[in-house]
Amino acid sequence: MKTIGAYEAKIHLPKLLERVIKGERITITKHGVPVAVLQPPRTSRKSETKTVIAELRKFREKTALKGLSIRDMIEEERR
């Protein structure tokens, strides 16, 4: 984990954010004392679910299932 002073962090915030986007954690210090940590947000299950639902809706709009429902396909796979 990289450590950077508060003044330098203020000046270089856009560059630091780009590094955080890539997965890096950066500790910000003030007079040598850690005061904050920049890190990527934790991915929540809720947002992943929303993404999957949106993708399924797009799939349904573009794909003709010839009378089959998704429920029918799930039941068929279980047999």
N, CA, C and O atoms as a Maestro MAE file, in Angstrom:
{
 s_m_m2io_version
 :::
 2.0.0
}

f_m_ct {
 s_m_title
 :::
 protein
 m_atom[316] {
  # First column is atom index #
  i_m_mmod_type
  r_m_x_coord
  r_m_y_coord
  r_m_z_coord
  i_m_residue_number
  s_m_chain_name
  s_m_pdb_residue_name
  s_m_pdb_atom_name
  i_m_atomic_number
  :::
  1 25 0.844 -1.174 0.000 1 A "MET " " N  " 7
  2 3 0.000 0.000 0.000 1 A "MET " " CA " 6
  3 2 0.890 1.238 0.000 1 A "MET " " C  " 6
  4 15 1.834 1.333 0.784 1 A "MET " " O  " 8
  5 25 0.594 2.151 -0.853 2 A "LYS " " N  " 7
  6 3 1.341 3.398 -1.010 2 A "LYS " " CA " 6
  7 2 0.869 4.407 0.029 2 A "LYS " " C  " 6
  8 15 -0.315 4.450 0.362 2 A "LYS " " O  " 8
  9 25 1.792 5.219 0.541 3 A "THR " " N  " 7
  10 3 1.474 6.295 1.479 3 A "THR " " CA " 6
  11 2 1.826 7.620 0.828 3 A "THR " " C  " 6
  12 15 2.868 7.757 0.187 3 A "THR " " O  " 8
  13 25 0.928 8.609 1.005 4 A "ILE " " N  " 7
  14 3 1.131 9.912 0.387 4 A "ILE " " CA " 6
  15 2 0.636 10.996 1.346 4 A "ILE " " C  " 6
  16 15 -0.342 10.789 2.065 4 A "ILE " " O  " 8
  17 25 1.305 12.142 1.358 5 A "GLY " " N  " 7
  18 3 0.896 13.253 2.211 5 A "GLY " " CA " 6
  19 2 -0.376 13.908 1.705 5 A "GLY " " C  " 6
  20 15 -0.692 13.831 0.518 5 A "GLY " " O  " 8
  21 25 -1.107 14.555 2.611 6 A "ALA " " N  " 7
  22 3 -2.390 15.171 2.262 6 A "ALA " " CA " 6
  23 2 -2.240 16.246 1.191 6 A "ALA " " C  " 6
  24 15 -3.060 16.320 0.276 6 A "ALA " " O  " 8
  25 25 -1.208 17.078 1.291 7 A "TYR " " N  " 7
  26 3 -1.019 18.147 0.304 7 A "TYR " " CA " 6
  27 2 -0.756 17.551 -1.079 7 A "TYR " " C  " 6
  28 15 -1.342 17.988 -2.070 7 A "TYR " " O  " 8
  29 25 0.116 16.564 -1.139 8 A "GLU " " N  " 7
  30 3 0.413 15.912 -2.421 8 A "GLU " " CA " 6
  31 2 -0.828 15.207 -2.966 8 A "GLU " " C  " 6
  32 15 -1.064 15.214 -4.174 8 A "GLU " " O  " 8
  33 25 -1.618 14.601 -2.084 9 A "ALA " " N  " 7
  34 3 -2.848 13.923 -2.516 9 A "ALA " " CA " 6
  35 2 -3.821 14.925 -3.127 9 A "ALA " " C  " 6
  36 15 -4.483 14.633 -4.123 9 A "ALA " " O  " 8
  37 25 -3.903 16.118 -2.516 10 A "LYS " " N  " 7
  38 3 -4.804 17.149 -3.033 10 A "LYS " " CA " 6
  39 2 -4.386 17.572 -4.439 10 A "LYS " " C  " 6
  40 15 -5.229 17.760 -5.316 10 A "LYS " " O  " 8
  41 25 -3.094 17.717 -4.643 11 A "ILE " " N  " 7
  42 3 -2.584 18.158 -5.939 11 A "ILE " " CA " 6
  43 2 -2.759 17.082 -7.011 11 A "ILE " " C  " 6
  44 15 -3.069 17.393 -8.161 11 A "ILE " " O  " 8
  45 25 -2.561 15.821 -6.634 12 A "HIS " " N  " 7
  46 3 -2.542 14.719 -7.607 12 A "HIS " " CA " 6
  47 2 -3.767 13.813 -7.510 12 A "HIS " " C  " 6
  48 15 -3.699 12.655 -7.921 12 A "HIS " " O  " 8
  49 25 -4.875 14.305 -6.981 13 A "LEU " " N  " 7
  50 3 -6.052 13.457 -6.783 13 A "LEU " " CA " 6
  51 2 -6.508 12.716 -8.045 13 A "LEU " " C  " 6
  52 15 -6.772 11.517 -7.956 13 A "LEU " " O  " 8
  53 25 -6.616 13.358 -9.210 14 A "PRO " " N  " 7
  54 3 -7.055 12.602 -10.394 14 A "PRO " " CA " 6
  55 2 -6.150 11.406 -10.712 14 A "PRO " " C  " 6
  56 15 -6.643 10.336 -11.070 14 A "PRO " " O  " 8
  57 25 -4.848 11.578 -10.584 15 A "LYS " " N  " 7
  58 3 -3.915 10.472 -10.845 15 A "LYS " " CA " 6
  59 2 -4.076 9.375 -9.796 15 A "LYS " " C  " 6
  60 15 -4.016 8.188 -10.116 15 A "LYS " " O  " 8
  61 25 -4.279 9.775 -8.546 16 A "LEU " " N  " 7
  62 3 -4.474 8.795 -7.482 16 A "LEU " " CA " 6
  63 2 -5.747 7.991 -7.706 16 A "LEU " " C  " 6
  64 15 -5.769 6.779 -7.490 16 A "LEU " " O  " 8
  65 25 -6.802 8.663 -8.140 17 A "LEU " " N  " 7
  66 3 -8.059 7.961 -8.403 17 A "LEU " " CA " 6
  67 2 -7.902 6.946 -9.528 17 A "LEU " " C  " 6
  68 15 -8.490 5.866 -9.474 17 A "LEU " " O  " 8
  69 25 -7.123 7.277 -10.534 18 A "GLU " " N  " 7
  70 3 -6.870 6.318 -11.620 18 A "GLU " " CA " 6
  71 2 -6.166 5.077 -11.081 18 A "GLU " " C  " 6
  72 15 -6.471 3.961 -11.502 18 A "GLU " " O  " 8
  73 25 -5.237 5.261 -10.163 19 A "ARG " " N  " 7
  74 3 -4.538 4.121 -9.560 19 A "ARG " " CA " 6
  75 2 -5.490 3.292 -8.707 19 A "ARG " " C  " 6
  76 15 -5.407 2.064 -8.692 19 A "ARG " " O  " 8
  77 25 -6.390 3.961 -7.998 20 A "VAL " " N  " 7
  78 3 -7.370 3.257 -7.170 20 A "VAL " " CA " 6
  79 2 -8.320 2.441 -8.046 20 A "VAL " " C  " 6
  80 15 -8.685 1.320 -7.692 20 A "VAL " " O  " 8
  81 25 -8.716 2.998 -9.181 21 A "ILE " " N  " 7
  82 3 -9.580 2.274 -10.114 21 A "ILE " " CA " 6
  83 2 -8.929 0.961 -10.531 21 A "ILE " " C  " 6
  84 15 -9.618 -0.033 -10.758 21 A "ILE " " O  " 8
  85 25 -7.620 0.959 -10.631 22 A "LYS " " N  " 7
  86 3 -6.878 -0.245 -11.023 22 A "LYS " " CA " 6
  87 2 -6.686 -1.207 -9.862 22 A "LYS " " C  " 6
  88 15 -6.084 -2.268 -10.029 22 A "LYS " " O  " 8
  89 25 -7.198 -0.843 -8.668 23 A "GLY " " N  " 7
  90 3 -7.153 -1.774 -7.544 23 A "GLY " " CA " 6
  91 2 -6.169 -1.427 -6.442 23 A "GLY " " C  " 6
  92 15 -6.086 -2.150 -5.449 23 A "GLY " " O  " 8
  93 25 -5.428 -0.350 -6.584 24 A "GLU " " N  " 7
  94 3 -4.425 0.015 -5.580 24 A "GLU " " CA " 6
  95 2 -5.074 0.695 -4.380 24 A "GLU " " C  " 6
  96 15 -6.067 1.410 -4.523 24 A "GLU " " O  " 8
  97 25 -4.502 0.466 -3.191 25 A "ARG " " N  " 7
  98 3 -4.936 1.160 -1.972 25 A "ARG " " CA " 6
  99 2 -3.873 2.198 -1.629 25 A "ARG " " C  " 6
  100 15 -2.678 1.910 -1.694 25 A "ARG " " O  " 8
  101 25 -4.302 3.402 -1.266 26 A "ILE " " N  " 7
  102 3 -3.371 4.486 -0.968 26 A "ILE " " CA " 6
  103 2 -3.764 5.106 0.372 26 A "ILE " " C  " 6
  104 15 -4.909 5.511 0.568 26 A "ILE " " O  " 8
  105 25 -2.791 5.173 1.298 27 A "THR " " N  " 7
  106 3 -3.011 5.807 2.589 27 A "THR " " CA " 6
  107 2 -2.600 7.265 2.505 27 A "THR " " C  " 6
  108 15 -1.516 7.583 2.018 27 A "THR " " O  " 8
  109 25 -3.461 8.148 2.978 28 A "ILE " " N  " 7
  110 3 -3.162 9.583 3.006 28 A "ILE " " CA " 6
  111 2 -2.798 9.945 4.444 28 A "ILE " " C  " 6
  112 15 -3.500 9.593 5.391 28 A "ILE " " O  " 8
  113 25 -1.684 10.655 4.577 29 A "THR " " N  " 7
  114 3 -1.213 11.040 5.909 29 A "THR " " CA " 6
  115 2 -1.220 12.553 6.060 29 A "THR " " C  " 6
  116 15 -1.149 13.293 5.079 29 A "THR " " O  " 8
  117 25 -1.307 12.995 7.301 30 A "LYS " " N  " 7
  118 3 -1.185 14.409 7.618 30 A "LYS " " CA " 6
  119 2 -0.152 14.503 8.734 30 A "LYS " " C  " 6
  120 15 -0.367 14.004 9.839 30 A "LYS " " O  " 8
  121 25 0.969 15.145 8.434 31 A "HIS " " N  " 7
  122 3 2.109 15.226 9.356 31 A "HIS " " CA " 6
  123 2 2.576 13.830 9.776 31 A "HIS " " C  " 6
  124 15 2.950 13.606 10.927 31 A "HIS " " O  " 8
  125 25 2.548 12.897 8.818 32 A "GLY " " N  " 7
  126 3 3.043 11.539 9.058 32 A "GLY " " CA " 6
  127 2 2.047 10.604 9.719 32 A "GLY " " C  " 6
  128 15 2.354 9.429 9.923 32 A "GLY " " O  " 8
  129 25 0.870 11.092 10.057 33 A "VAL " " N  " 7
  130 3 -0.146 10.268 10.718 33 A "VAL " " CA " 6
  131 2 -1.216 9.885 9.695 33 A "VAL " " C  " 6
  132 15 -1.782 10.768 9.050 33 A "VAL " " O  " 8
  133 25 -1.510 8.584 9.528 34 A "PRO " " N  " 7
  134 3 -2.549 8.171 8.579 34 A "PRO " " CA " 6
  135 2 -3.906 8.772 8.959 34 A "PRO " " C  " 6
  136 15 -4.337 8.678 10.108 34 A "PRO " " O  " 8
  137 25 -4.568 9.388 7.982 35 A "VAL " " N  " 7
  138 3 -5.878 9.985 8.230 35 A "VAL " " CA " 6
  139 2 -6.971 9.440 7.311 35 A "VAL " " C  " 6
  140 15 -8.156 9.593 7.605 35 A "VAL " " O  " 8
  141 25 -6.587 8.812 6.209 36 A "ALA " " N  " 7
  142 3 -7.586 8.280 5.277 36 A "ALA " " CA " 6
  143 2 -6.946 7.224 4.391 36 A "ALA " " C  " 6
  144 15 -5.726 7.161 4.241 36 A "ALA " " O  " 8
  145 25 -7.809 6.395 3.808 37 A "VAL " " N  " 7
  146 3 -7.360 5.384 2.854 37 A "VAL " " CA " 6
  147 2 -8.235 5.492 1.619 37 A "VAL " " C  " 6
  148 15 -9.461 5.450 1.714 37 A "VAL " " O  " 8
  149 25 -7.603 5.631 0.457 38 A "LEU " " N  " 7
  150 3 -8.319 5.572 -0.825 38 A "LEU " " CA " 6
  151 2 -8.251 4.135 -1.292 38 A "LEU " " C  " 6
  152 15 -7.166 3.567 -1.411 38 A "LEU " " O  " 8
  153 25 -9.396 3.547 -1.557 39 A "GLN " " N  " 7
  154 3 -9.423 2.168 -2.045 39 A "GLN " " CA " 6
  155 2 -10.664 1.966 -2.896 39 A "GLN " " C  " 6
  156 15 -11.637 2.710 -2.767 39 A "GLN " " O  " 8
  157 25 -10.636 0.958 -3.770 40 A "PRO " " N  " 7
  158 3 -11.823 0.701 -4.581 40 A "PRO " " CA " 6
  159 2 -12.989 0.305 -3.681 40 A "PRO " " C  " 6
  160 15 -12.779 -0.313 -2.637 40 A "PRO " " O  " 8
  161 25 -14.213 0.651 -4.070 41 A "PRO " " N  " 7
  162 3 -15.366 0.253 -3.260 41 A "PRO " " CA " 6
  163 2 -15.576 -1.251 -3.317 41 A "PRO " " C  " 6
  164 15 -15.231 -1.909 -4.299 41 A "PRO " " O  " 8
  165 25 -16.136 -1.770 -2.267 42 A "ARG " " N  " 7
  166 3 -16.488 -3.196 -2.272 42 A "ARG " " CA " 6
  167 2 -17.678 -3.372 -3.184 42 A "ARG " " C  " 6
  168 15 -18.619 -2.580 -3.149 42 A "ARG " " O  " 8
  169 25 -17.640 -4.405 -4.000 43 A "THR " " N  " 7
  170 3 -18.754 -4.680 -4.892 43 A "THR " " CA " 6
  171 2 -19.865 -5.292 -4.067 43 A "THR " " C  " 6
  172 15 -19.663 -6.294 -3.381 43 A "THR " " O  " 8
  173 25 -21.024 -4.694 -4.135 44 A "SER " " N  " 7
  174 3 -22.146 -5.227 -3.372 44 A "SER " " CA " 6
  175 2 -22.946 -6.185 -4.232 44 A "SER " " C  " 6
  176 15 -23.064 -6.000 -5.444 44 A "SER " " O  " 8
  177 25 -23.486 -7.191 -3.609 45 A "ARG " " N  " 7
  178 3 -24.305 -8.173 -4.317 45 A "ARG " " CA " 6
  179 2 -25.503 -7.499 -4.974 45 A "ARG " " C  " 6
  180 15 -25.941 -7.926 -6.042 45 A "ARG " " O  " 8
  181 25 -26.032 -6.470 -4.360 46 A "LYS " " N  " 7
  182 3 -27.204 -5.789 -4.889 46 A "LYS " " CA " 6
  183 2 -26.939 -5.210 -6.281 46 A "LYS " " C  " 6
  184 15 -27.766 -5.363 -7.181 46 A "LYS " " O  " 8
  185 25 -25.808 -4.556 -6.463 47 A "SER " " N  " 7
  186 3 -25.524 -3.984 -7.774 47 A "SER " " CA " 6
  187 2 -25.240 -5.073 -8.800 47 A "SER " " C  " 6
  188 15 -25.570 -4.911 -9.975 47 A "SER " " O  " 8
  189 25 -24.636 -6.177 -8.378 48 A "GLU " " N  " 7
  190 3 -24.401 -7.266 -9.318 48 A "GLU " " CA " 6
  191 2 -25.732 -7.844 -9.802 48 A "GLU " " C  " 6
  192 15 -25.891 -8.144 -10.985 48 A "GLU " " O  " 8
  193 25 -26.664 -7.994 -8.901 49 A "THR " " N  " 7
  194 3 -27.975 -8.521 -9.263 49 A "THR " " CA " 6
  195 2 -28.666 -7.611 -10.260 49 A "THR " " C  " 6
  196 15 -29.265 -8.082 -11.227 49 A "THR " " O  " 8
  197 25 -28.585 -6.312 -10.031 50 A "LYS " " N  " 7
  198 3 -29.197 -5.354 -10.957 50 A "LYS " " CA " 6
  199 2 -28.581 -5.473 -12.343 50 A "LYS " " C  " 6
  200 15 -29.287 -5.385 -13.347 50 A "LYS " " O  " 8
  201 25 -27.285 -5.671 -12.402 51 A "THR " " N  " 7
  202 3 -26.603 -5.811 -13.685 51 A "THR " " CA " 6
  203 2 -27.075 -7.066 -14.413 51 A "THR " " C  " 6
  204 15 -27.333 -7.032 -15.616 51 A "THR " " O  " 8
  205 25 -27.186 -8.162 -13.686 52 A "VAL " " N  " 7
  206 3 -27.628 -9.422 -14.292 52 A "VAL " " CA " 6
  207 2 -29.051 -9.291 -14.817 52 A "VAL " " C  " 6
  208 15 -29.354 -9.750 -15.918 52 A "VAL " " O  " 8
  209 25 -29.914 -8.674 -14.042 53 A "ILE " " N  " 7
  210 3 -31.305 -8.495 -14.476 53 A "ILE " " CA " 6
  211 2 -31.366 -7.643 -15.742 53 A "ILE " " C  " 6
  212 15 -32.109 -7.961 -16.671 53 A "ILE " " O  " 8
  213 25 -30.596 -6.576 -15.780 54 A "ALA " " N  " 7
  214 3 -30.567 -5.727 -16.970 54 A "ALA " " CA " 6
  215 2 -30.087 -6.504 -18.189 54 A "ALA " " C  " 6
  216 15 -30.632 -6.348 -19.282 54 A "ALA " " O  " 8
  217 25 -29.072 -7.335 -18.007 55 A "GLU " " N  " 7
  218 3 -28.563 -8.142 -19.120 55 A "GLU " " CA " 6
  219 2 -29.596 -9.167 -19.582 55 A "GLU " " C  " 6
  220 15 -29.734 -9.412 -20.780 55 A "GLU " " O  " 8
  221 25 -30.316 -9.761 -18.644 56 A "LEU " " N  " 7
  222 3 -31.369 -10.712 -19.020 56 A "LEU " " CA " 6
  223 2 -32.479 -10.020 -19.810 56 A "LEU " " C  " 6
  224 15 -33.000 -10.580 -20.775 56 A "LEU " " O  " 8
  225 25 -32.832 -8.826 -19.407 57 A "ARG " " N  " 7
  226 3 -33.868 -8.094 -20.144 57 A "ARG " " CA " 6
  227 2 -33.425 -7.765 -21.563 57 A "ARG " " C  " 6
  228 15 -34.211 -7.872 -22.504 57 A "ARG " " O  " 8
  229 25 -32.165 -7.366 -21.717 58 A "LYS " " N  " 7
  230 3 -31.632 -7.111 -23.056 58 A "LYS " " CA " 6
  231 2 -31.662 -8.384 -23.886 58 A "LYS " " C  " 6
  232 15 -32.028 -8.350 -25.061 58 A "LYS " " O  " 8
  233 25 -31.283 -9.499 -23.290 59 A "PHE " " N  " 7
  234 3 -31.283 -10.787 -23.985 59 A "PHE " " CA " 6
  235 2 -32.693 -11.137 -24.448 59 A "PHE " " C  " 6
  236 15 -32.884 -11.576 -25.582 59 A "PHE " " O  " 8
  237 25 -33.677 -10.945 -23.577 60 A "ARG " " N  " 7
  238 3 -35.064 -11.261 -23.926 60 A "ARG " " CA " 6
  239 2 -35.556 -10.419 -25.086 60 A "ARG " " C  " 6
  240 15 -36.311 -10.908 -25.926 60 A "ARG " " O  " 8
  241 25 -35.145 -9.169 -25.147 61 A "GLU " " N  " 7
  242 3 -35.590 -8.292 -26.227 61 A "GLU " " CA " 6
  243 2 -34.980 -8.691 -27.569 61 A "GLU " " C  " 6
  244 15 -35.627 -8.554 -28.608 61 A "GLU " " O  " 8
  245 25 -33.764 -9.175 -27.557 62 A "LYS " " N  " 7
  246 3 -33.050 -9.472 -28.798 62 A "LYS " " CA " 6
  247 2 -33.220 -10.908 -29.285 62 A "LYS " " C  " 6
  248 15 -33.001 -11.189 -30.463 62 A "LYS " " O  " 8
  249 25 -33.607 -11.818 -28.396 63 A "THR " " N  " 7
  250 3 -33.612 -13.233 -28.728 63 A "THR " " CA " 6
  251 2 -35.022 -13.792 -28.772 63 A "THR " " C  " 6
  252 15 -35.792 -13.640 -27.825 63 A "THR " " O  " 8
  253 25 -35.351 -14.438 -29.878 64 A "ALA " " N  " 7
  254 3 -36.644 -15.105 -30.004 64 A "ALA " " CA " 6
  255 2 -36.523 -16.502 -29.409 64 A "ALA " " C  " 6
  256 15 -35.659 -17.282 -29.809 64 A "ALA " " O  " 8
  257 25 -37.379 -16.808 -28.465 65 A "LEU " " N  " 7
  258 3 -37.297 -18.112 -27.799 65 A "LEU " " CA " 6
  259 2 -38.297 -19.120 -28.360 65 A "LEU " " C  " 6
  260 15 -38.424 -20.227 -27.836 65 A "LEU " " O  " 8
  261 25 -38.994 -18.748 -29.405 66 A "LYS " " N  " 7
  262 3 -39.932 -19.632 -30.091 66 A "LYS " " CA " 6
  263 2 -40.932 -20.254 -29.128 66 A "LYS " " C  " 6
  264 15 -41.130 -21.468 -29.128 66 A "LYS " " O  " 8
  265 25 -41.562 -19.420 -28.307 67 A "GLY " " N  " 7
  266 3 -42.601 -19.898 -27.415 67 A "GLY " " CA " 6
  267 2 -42.126 -20.391 -26.057 67 A "GLY " " C  " 6
  268 15 -42.941 -20.584 -25.155 67 A "GLY " " O  " 8
  269 25 -40.842 -20.598 -25.894 68 A "LEU " " N  " 7
  270 3 -40.333 -21.053 -24.601 68 A "LEU " " CA " 6
  271 2 -40.138 -19.870 -23.665 68 A "LEU " " C  " 6
  272 15 -39.720 -18.788 -24.077 68 A "LEU " " O  " 8
  273 25 -40.446 -20.100 -22.420 69 A "SER " " N  " 7
  274 3 -40.153 -19.078 -21.422 69 A "SER " " CA " 6
  275 2 -38.855 -19.466 -20.724 69 A "SER " " C  " 6
  276 15 -38.408 -20.610 -20.808 69 A "SER " " O  " 8
  277 25 -38.272 -18.522 -20.051 70 A "ILE " " N  " 7
  278 3 -37.055 -18.830 -19.298 70 A "ILE " " CA " 6
  279 2 -37.368 -19.884 -18.249 70 A "ILE " " C  " 6
  280 15 -36.553 -20.772 -17.995 70 A "ILE " " O  " 8
  281 25 -38.552 -19.792 -17.632 71 A "ARG " " N  " 7
  282 3 -38.964 -20.776 -16.625 71 A "ARG " " CA " 6
  283 2 -38.992 -22.178 -17.237 71 A "ARG " " C  " 6
  284 15 -38.520 -23.129 -16.613 71 A "ARG " " O  " 8
  285 25 -39.540 -22.321 -18.454 72 A "ASP " " N  " 7
  286 3 -39.582 -23.619 -19.136 72 A "ASP " " CA " 6
  287 2 -38.171 -24.161 -19.353 72 A "ASP " " C  " 6
  288 15 -37.917 -25.349 -19.152 72 A "ASP " " O  " 8
  289 25 -37.264 -23.289 -19.762 73 A "MET " " N  " 7
  290 3 -35.889 -23.741 -19.993 73 A "MET " " CA " 6
  291 2 -35.223 -24.183 -18.700 73 A "MET " " C  " 6
  292 15 -34.477 -25.161 -18.687 73 A "MET " " O  " 8
  293 25 -35.489 -23.466 -17.610 74 A "ILE " " N  " 7
  294 3 -34.917 -23.863 -16.315 74 A "ILE " " CA " 6
  295 2 -35.455 -25.225 -15.911 74 A "ILE " " C  " 6
  296 15 -34.693 -26.096 -15.491 74 A "ILE " " O  " 8
  297 25 -36.758 -25.416 -16.035 75 A "GLU " " N  " 7
  298 3 -37.364 -26.702 -15.668 75 A "GLU " " CA " 6
  299 2 -36.818 -27.829 -16.553 75 A "GLU " " C  " 6
  300 15 -36.578 -28.935 -16.067 75 A "GLU " " O  " 8
  301 25 -36.626 -27.558 -17.827 76 A "GLU " " N  " 7
  302 3 -36.091 -28.577 -18.729 76 A "GLU " " CA " 6
  303 2 -34.681 -28.982 -18.325 76 A "GLU " " C  " 6
  304 15 -34.326 -30.157 -18.411 76 A "GLU " " O  " 8
  305 25 -33.880 -28.028 -17.888 77 A "GLU " " N  " 7
  306 3 -32.506 -28.312 -17.472 77 A "GLU " " CA " 6
  307 2 -32.478 -29.159 -16.198 77 A "GLU " " C  " 6
  308 15 -31.546 -29.938 -16.001 77 A "GLU " " O  " 8
  309 25 -33.479 -29.019 -15.338 78 A "ARG " " N  " 7
  310 3 -33.527 -29.763 -14.081 78 A "ARG " " CA " 6
  311 2 -33.853 -31.232 -14.283 78 A "ARG " " C  " 6
  312 15 -33.563 -32.051 -13.411 78 A "ARG " " O  " 8
  313 25 -34.452 -31.582 -15.419 79 A "ARG " " N  " 7
  314 3 -34.840 -32.987 -15.669 79 A "ARG " " CA " 6
  315 2 -33.685 -33.838 -16.025 79 A "ARG " " C  " 6
  316 15 -33.849 -35.034 -16.263 79 A "ARG " " O  " 8
  :::
 }
 m_bond[315] {
  # First column is bond index #
  i_m_from
  i_m_to
  i_m_order
  :::
  1 1 2 1
  2 2 3 1
  3 3 4 2
  4 3 5 1
  5 5 6 1
  6 6 7 1
  7 7 8 2
  8 7 9 1
  9 9 10 1
  10 10 11 1
  11 11 12 2
  12 11 13 1
  13 13 14 1
  14 14 15 1
  15 15 16 2
  16 15 17 1
  17 17 18 1
  18 18 19 1
  19 19 20 2
  20 19 21 1
  21 21 22 1
  22 22 23 1
  23 23 24 2
  24 23 25 1
  25 25 26 1
  26 26 27 1
  27 27 28 2
  28 27 29 1
  29 29 30 1
  30 30 31 1
  31 31 32 2
  32 31 33 1
  33 33 34 1
  34 34 35 1
  35 35 36 2
  36 35 37 1
  37 37 38 1
  38 38 39 1
  39 39 40 2
  40 39 41 1
  41 41 42 1
  42 42 43 1
  43 43 44 2
  44 43 45 1
  45 45 46 1
  46 46 47 1
  47 47 48 2
  48 47 49 1
  49 49 50 1
  50 50 51 1
  51 51 52 2
  52 51 53 1
  53 53 54 1
  54 54 55 1
  55 55 56 2
  56 55 57 1
  57 57 58 1
  58 58 59 1
  59 59 60 2
  60 59 61 1
  61 61 62 1
  62 62 63 1
  63 63 64 2
  64 63 65 1
  65 65 66 1
  66 66 67 1
  67 67 68 2
  68 67 69 1
  69 69 70 1
  70 70 71 1
  71 71 72 2
  72 71 73 1
  73 73 74 1
  74 74 75 1
  75 75 76 2
  76 75 77 1
  77 77 78 1
  78 78 79 1
  79 79 80 2
  80 79 81 1
  81 81 82 1
  82 82 83 1
  83 83 84 2
  84 83 85 1
  85 85 86 1
  86 86 87 1
  87 87 88 2
  88 87 89 1
  89 89 90 1
  90 90 91 1
  91 91 92 2
  92 91 93 1
  93 93 94 1
  94 94 95 1
  95 95 96 2
  96 95 97 1
  97 97 98 1
  98 98 99 1
  99 99 100 2
  100 99 101 1
  101 101 102 1
  102 102 103 1
  103 103 104 2
  104 103 105 1
  105 105 106 1
  106 106 107 1
  107 107 108 2
  108 107 109 1
  109 109 110 1
  110 110 111 1
  111 111 112 2
  112 111 113 1
  113 113 114 1
  114 114 115 1
  115 115 116 2
  116 115 117 1
  117 117 118 1
  118 118 119 1
  119 119 120 2
  120 119 121 1
  121 121 122 1
  122 122 123 1
  123 123 124 2
  124 123 125 1
  125 125 126 1
  126 126 127 1
  127 127 128 2
  128 127 129 1
  129 129 130 1
  130 130 131 1
  131 131 132 2
  132 131 133 1
  133 133 134 1
  134 134 135 1
  135 135 136 2
  136 135 137 1
  137 137 138 1
  138 138 139 1
  139 139 140 2
  140 139 141 1
  141 141 142 1
  142 142 143 1
  143 143 144 2
  144 143 145 1
  145 145 146 1
  146 146 147 1
  147 147 148 2
  148 147 149 1
  149 149 150 1
  150 150 151 1
  151 151 152 2
  152 151 153 1
  153 153 154 1
  154 154 155 1
  155 155 156 2
  156 155 157 1
  157 157 158 1
  158 158 159 1
  159 159 160 2
  160 159 161 1
  161 161 162 1
  162 162 163 1
  163 163 164 2
  164 163 165 1
  165 165 166 1
  166 166 167 1
  167 167 168 2
  168 167 169 1
  169 169 170 1
  170 170 171 1
  171 171 172 2
  172 171 173 1
  173 173 174 1
  174 174 175 1
  175 175 176 2
  176 175 177 1
  177 177 178 1
  178 178 179 1
  179 179 180 2
  180 179 181 1
  181 181 182 1
  182 182 183 1
  183 183 184 2
  184 183 185 1
  185 185 186 1
  186 186 187 1
  187 187 188 2
  188 187 189 1
  189 189 190 1
  190 190 191 1
  191 191 192 2
  192 191 193 1
  193 193 194 1
  194 194 195 1
  195 195 196 2
  196 195 197 1
  197 197 198 1
  198 198 199 1
  199 199 200 2
  200 199 201 1
  201 201 202 1
  202 202 203 1
  203 203 204 2
  204 203 205 1
  205 205 206 1
  206 206 207 1
  207 207 208 2
  208 207 209 1
  209 209 210 1
  210 210 211 1
  211 211 212 2
  212 211 213 1
  213 213 214 1
  214 214 215 1
  215 215 216 2
  216 215 217 1
  217 217 218 1
  218 218 219 1
  219 219 220 2
  220 219 221 1
  221 221 222 1
  222 222 223 1
  223 223 224 2
  224 223 225 1
  225 225 226 1
  226 226 227 1
  227 227 228 2
  228 227 229 1
  229 229 230 1
  230 230 231 1
  231 231 232 2
  232 231 233 1
  233 233 234 1
  234 234 235 1
  235 235 236 2
  236 235 237 1
  237 237 238 1
  238 238 239 1
  239 239 240 2
  240 239 241 1
  241 241 242 1
  242 242 243 1
  243 243 244 2
  244 243 245 1
  245 245 246 1
  246 246 247 1
  247 247 248 2
  248 247 249 1
  249 249 250 1
  250 250 251 1
  251 251 252 2
  252 251 253 1
  253 253 254 1
  254 254 255 1
  255 255 256 2
  256 255 257 1
  257 257 258 1
  258 258 259 1
  259 259 260 2
  260 259 261 1
  261 261 262 1
  262 262 263 1
  263 263 264 2
  264 263 265 1
  265 265 266 1
  266 266 267 1
  267 267 268 2
  268 267 269 1
  269 269 270 1
  270 270 271 1
  271 271 272 2
  272 271 273 1
  273 273 274 1
  274 274 275 1
  275 275 276 2
  276 275 277 1
  277 277 278 1
  278 278 279 1
  279 279 280 2
  280 279 281 1
  281 281 282 1
  282 282 283 1
  283 283 284 2
  284 283 285 1
  285 285 286 1
  286 286 287 1
  287 287 288 2
  288 287 289 1
  289 289 290 1
  290 290 291 1
  291 291 292 2
  292 291 293 1
  293 293 294 1
  294 294 295 1
  295 295 296 2
  296 295 297 1
  297 297 298 1
  298 298 299 1
  299 299 300 2
  300 299 301 1
  301 301 302 1
  302 302 303 1
  303 303 304 2
  304 303 305 1
  305 305 306 1
  306 306 307 1
  307 307 308 2
  308 307 309 1
  309 309 310 1
  310 310 311 1
  311 311 312 2
  312 311 313 1
  313 313 314 1
  314 314 315 1
  315 315 316 2
  :::
 }
}
